[in-house]
Amino acid sequence: MVSFFKRLTALVSAVAAIGHVAALPTFSTSTGNSVVKRATIPAAPRFVLYSDKWVSGETGPPAPSTIVGYNVLVAPDPVLPPSSALSFWLSAGPADQAVEWSSLTAANRQTFKTEYSAAGISLIVSAFGSTEAPTSSGEDPTTTANNLAAWVIQYDLDGVDVDYEDFNAINAQDGSAETWLSTFTTAIRAKLPQGQYILTHAPVAPWFSSIYTTGAYLKVDQNVGSLIDWYNIQFYNQGTTEYTTCAGLLNTSSTTYPDSALFQINTSGGVSLDKLVIGKPATAADANNGYIAPATLATCVLDAKNEKWDAGVMVWEYPDAAAAWISSVRSLAFPL
């Protein structure tokens, strides 16, 4: 399996879909003498945008006006140069972009949160990425989940995206990865209750394939899928022709990764269709392979919608995929 390329992203935002998703209800939690309004889980379709590229003059999350049409934004650009280390919350603590968020003054963070709330945006942190293999390195899943949840609460974020990329643990097919992920997900949900905090996972599509004797993400979904709000599935970096046509993406994957196309994950794997968000790179340069041009991807999205799917689309990465990209991809099935 080709490993998913390294992300610099640390923060994820969930943005209310414009025109096609009901306004996000909120609830209040007390923090000292203040009251924090927290959005509940965005309804489908979710349009998810990851970001890691350094943008000159930009500190913190992108302005909401630059990402019109998305309902999930992943990460403000870092103030550090592009050559800086990977930017995730790690078991040892936050790195780069997560550090950037925690290093802002409380007043600055509140300003960002107020602007995002007004735009219907929830800001969440992405954990692990390709820089950490928590199962292989022996991290305790419950301790790791508790530490991450405490950090999310301390810095007033709205949830977690689990970008687990421990390929060695999954490929071992000894159940260690599935057990670790299930325990971690259960533990973090105990601290970040469902309906109050967003919890997503971002597996590569082949991890839903029938080739894994211990189940991979099919086992995770069986164990703790009810605790996960949706999956930002990476339908890229898995082979030069894998998931590159509408048919291969939606209906029939190759024999290398059987049963890992969108509808196969639902029909063969039993994963709820409304949780299967299609993830794609914004440009051919944003991934090793798996790119589909926005206009063509729009036809795939329409085909999927016509088969009663409406989970949404995830893209890697901002600013290559800003408002114009998502407008094109949504244009046939979910026009603005």
C-alpha positions in Angstrom: 0.0 0.0 0.0 1.3 3.5 -0.9 1.4 5.6 2.3 -0.7 8.7 2.4 1.5 11.7 1.8 2.5 13.8 4.8 0.1 16.5 5.9 1.1 19.7 7.6 -2.5 20.2 8.6 -3.3 20.5 12.3 -6.7 22.1 12.5 -10.0 21.1 10.9 -13.1 23.2 10.6 -16.6 22.1 10.0 -18.6 24.7 8.1 -22.3 24.7 7.7 -23.3 24.0 4.1 -24.7 27.1 2.5 -28.2 26.8 1.1 -28.5 23.0 1.5 -27.9 22.4 5.2 -30.0 23.6 8.0 -28.5 26.2 10.3 -26.5 24.7 13.1 -28.2 24.6 16.4 -26.0 25.5 19.4 -25.9 24.8 23.1 -24.1 26.7 25.9 -21.4 25.6 28.2 -20.0 27.7 31.0 -16.3 28.6 31.0 -15.5 30.7 34.0 -17.8 33.7 33.8 -18.3 33.3 30.1 -20.7 31.2 28.0 -19.4 29.4 25.0 -21.7 28.6 22.1 -20.8 25.3 20.5 -22.3 24.0 17.3 -23.7 20.6 17.0 -22.7 18.2 14.3 -23.1 19.7 10.8 -25.8 17.9 8.8 -25.0 16.2 5.5 -23.8 17.1 2.9 -20.4 18.1 4.4 -17.9 19.8 2.3 -14.5 19.4 3.9 -11.4 21.4 3.2 -7.9 20.6 4.5 -5.1 23.2 4.5 -1.4 23.1 5.1 0.2 25.5 2.7 1.9 28.6 4.1 0.1 31.7 2.9 2.1 34.9 3.2 0.4 37.4 5.5 -2.1 34.9 6.9 -2.1 34.0 10.5 -4.7 31.6 11.8 -7.7 30.2 10.0 -8.6 31.5 6.5 -11.2 34.2 6.3 -14.7 32.6 5.9 -15.2 34.7 2.8 -12.4 32.7 1.0 -14.1 29.3 1.6 -17.7 29.9 0.7 -19.4 26.6 -0.2 -17.5 24.4 2.2 -19.0 22.8 5.3 -15.7 21.4 6.6 -12.5 23.4 6.6 -9.3 21.6 7.7 -6.7 23.9 9.2 -5.6 27.5 9.2 -2.4 28.0 7.4 0.8 28.1 9.5 2.8 31.2 10.2 5.8 29.0 10.1 7.7 28.5 6.7 6.8 25.6 4.5 9.9 23.7 5.5 8.7 23.4 9.1 7.9 20.1 10.8 4.6 18.3 10.5 1.7 20.1 12.2 -0.5 17.7 14.2 -1.5 17.1 17.7 0.8 14.2 18.7 1.0 12.0 21.7 3.9 14.1 22.9 1.7 17.2 22.6 0.7 19.7 19.9 3.0 20.5 17.0 3.3 23.5 14.6 -0.2 24.6 13.7 -1.7 23.1 16.8 1.0 25.0 18.7 0.2 28.1 16.7 -3.4 27.9 17.9 -2.5 27.4 21.5 0.1 30.2 21.3 -2.5 32.8 20.3 -3.8 34.9 23.1 -7.2 34.0 24.5 -8.6 37.1 23.0 -7.3 36.3 19.5 -8.6 32.8 19.7 -12.0 34.1 20.8 -12.0 36.5 17.9 -11.4 33.7 15.5 -14.1 31.6 17.2 -16.6 34.4 17.0 -16.0 35.0 13.3 -16.2 31.3 12.6 -19.3 30.9 14.7 -21.0 33.7 12.8 -20.1 31.9 9.5 -21.4 28.5 10.9 -17.9 27.1 11.2 -16.6 24.7 13.9 -12.9 24.4 14.4 -11.4 21.0 15.3 -7.9 19.6 15.6 -6.4 16.7 13.6 -4.4 14.1 15.4 -1.4 12.0 14.4 -1.0 12.1 10.6 1.9 10.4 8.9 4.4 11.7 11.5 3.2 9.3 14.2 2.3 5.6 14.4 0.7 5.5 17.9 -0.1 1.7 17.9 3.4 0.7 16.7 5.1 3.0 19.1 3.2 1.7 22.0 1.1 4.7 23.0 -1.7 3.9 25.4 -4.9 4.7 23.6 -6.9 5.8 26.7 -4.2 8.1 28.0 -3.6 9.5 24.5 -7.4 10.1 24.1 -7.7 11.8 27.5 -4.7 14.1 26.8 -6.1 15.1 23.4 -9.5 15.7 24.8 -8.1 17.9 27.6 -6.2 19.9 25.1 -9.3 20.4 22.9 -11.3 21.6 25.9 -8.5 23.8 27.2 -8.1 25.6 23.9 -11.8 25.8 23.1 -11.9 23.7 20.0 -15.0 21.9 18.6 -13.7 18.4 18.2 -11.2 16.0 16.7 -10.3 14.5 13.3 -8.4 11.2 13.7 -5.9 10.9 10.9 -4.5 7.6 11.9 -1.8 6.5 9.5 -0.1 3.6 11.3 0.2 1.4 8.2 2.5 -1.1 9.8 -0.1 -1.8 12.5 -3.0 -2.2 10.0 -0.9 -4.3 7.7 0.2 -6.6 10.5 -3.4 -7.9 10.5 -3.1 -9.0 14.1 -6.0 -6.9 15.5 -3.7 -4.4 17.3 -4.7 -1.4 15.1 -8.4 -2.2 15.3 -8.3 -2.6 19.1 -6.2 0.6 19.5 -8.5 2.7 17.4 -11.6 1.3 19.1 -10.3 1.9 22.6 -9.1 5.4 21.6 -12.4 6.4 20.0 -14.4 5.1 23.0 -12.2 7.0 25.5 -12.3 10.3 23.6 -16.0 10.1 23.3 -16.3 9.8 27.0 -14.6 13.2 27.3 -16.0 14.8 24.2 -19.7 13.9 24.1 -21.5 13.1 20.9 -23.7 16.0 19.7 -21.4 18.5 21.5 -18.1 17.8 19.9 -17.3 16.6 16.3 -15.4 13.3 16.0 -14.3 12.2 12.5 -11.8 9.7 11.2 -9.8 10.0 7.9 -8.9 6.5 6.8 -7.5 5.7 3.3 -10.2 3.9 1.2 -8.4 0.5 1.0 -8.8 0.1 4.8 -12.4 -0.6 4.1 -11.4 -3.4 1.7 -12.2 -7.1 2.2 -8.5 -8.0 2.0 -7.9 -7.4 5.7 -8.5 -10.5 7.7 -8.8 -8.6 10.9 -11.2 -6.1 9.4 -9.2 -2.8 9.4 -11.7 0.0 9.3 -14.6 -2.3 8.8 -13.9 -3.7 12.2 -13.4 -0.2 13.7 -16.8 0.8 12.3 -18.4 -2.3 13.6 -16.9 -1.6 17.1 -17.3 2.1 17.4 -18.9 3.5 14.2 -21.8 4.8 16.2 -19.4 7.2 18.0 -17.9 8.6 14.8 -19.8 11.4 13.0 -18.4 10.7 9.6 -15.4 9.4 7.6 -13.2 11.8 5.5 -12.1 8.9 3.2 -8.9 9.4 1.3 -9.6 8.1 -2.2 -6.1 9.0 -3.4 -2.5 7.9 -3.1 -3.4 4.3 -3.6 -2.2 3.6 -7.2 -2.0 5.4 -10.5 -5.4 4.3 -11.7 -7.2 3.6 -8.4 -10.4 5.7 -7.8 -9.6 7.9 -10.9 -12.9 7.4 -12.7 -16.5 7.8 -11.5 -17.0 4.1 -11.9 -13.9 3.2 -10.0 -14.5 5.8 -7.3 -18.2 5.0 -6.8 -19.0 1.5 -7.9 -16.2 -1.0 -8.5 -12.6 -0.7 -7.2 -9.7 -2.7 -8.6 -8.9 -6.2 -7.6 -5.9 -4.8 -5.6 -8.3 -3.2 -3.1 -11.6 -5.0 -3.7 -14.9 -3.6 -2.3 -13.4 -0.2 -1.4 -15.3 2.0 -3.9 -17.8 4.3 -2.2 -21.0 2.2 -2.7 -19.1 -1.1 -2.1 -18.0 0.2 1.4 -21.7 0.6 2.1 -23.1 -2.5 0.5 -20.3 -5.0 1.1 -18.9 -3.4 4.3 -22.1 -2.3 5.9 -20.8 1.2 6.7 -23.6 3.8 6.8 -23.7 5.6 3.4 -24.4 9.0 5.0 -21.0 8.8 6.8 -18.9 8.2 3.6 -17.4 11.6 2.6 -15.5 11.4 -0.7 -11.9 12.7 -0.3 -9.9 14.0 -3.3 -6.8 16.1 -4.0 -7.4 19.6 -5.3 -4.8 19.3 -8.0 -2.6 16.6 -9.4 0.3 18.1 -7.5 -1.5 17.8 -4.2 -1.2 14.0 -4.2 0.8 11.2 -5.7 -2.2 9.9 -7.7 -6.0 9.7 -7.5 -6.7 13.2 -8.9 -10.0 13.8 -10.8 -10.6 17.2 -12.3 -13.3 19.3 -10.6 -15.7 19.3 -13.5 -15.4 15.5 -13.8 -15.7 15.0 -10.1 -18.9 17.1 -10.2 -20.4 14.4 -12.5 -19.3 11.7 -10.0 -20.9 13.6 -7.1 -24.1 13.9 -9.1 -24.1 10.2 -10.0 -23.7 9.4 -6.3 -26.5 11.7 -5.3 -28.8 10.1 -7.8 -28.1 6.8 -5.9 -29.3 8.4 -2.6 -25.9 9.4 -1.3 -25.4 12.9 0.2 -22.5 12.6 2.7 -20.3 15.2 1.0 -16.8 15.9 -0.4 -13.4 16.4 1.3 -10.5 18.0 -0.5 -6.8 18.3 0.1 -5.9 21.2 0.2 -6.4 25.0 0.7 -5.6 27.4 -1.1 -5.5 25.1 -4.2 -9.1 24.3 -3.4 -10.9 27.4 -2.3 -14.3 28.8 -3.1 -14.0 28.3 -6.9 -13.0 24.6 -6.6 -15.9 23.6 -4.4 -18.3 25.7 -6.4 -17.4 23.6 -9.5 -17.5 20.2 -7.6 -20.9 21.1 -6.1 -22.4 22.6 -9.2 -24.4 19.7 -10.5 -25.5 18.0 -7.3 -25.5 20.7 -4.6 -25.3 24.0 -6.4 -24.7 27.1 -4.3 
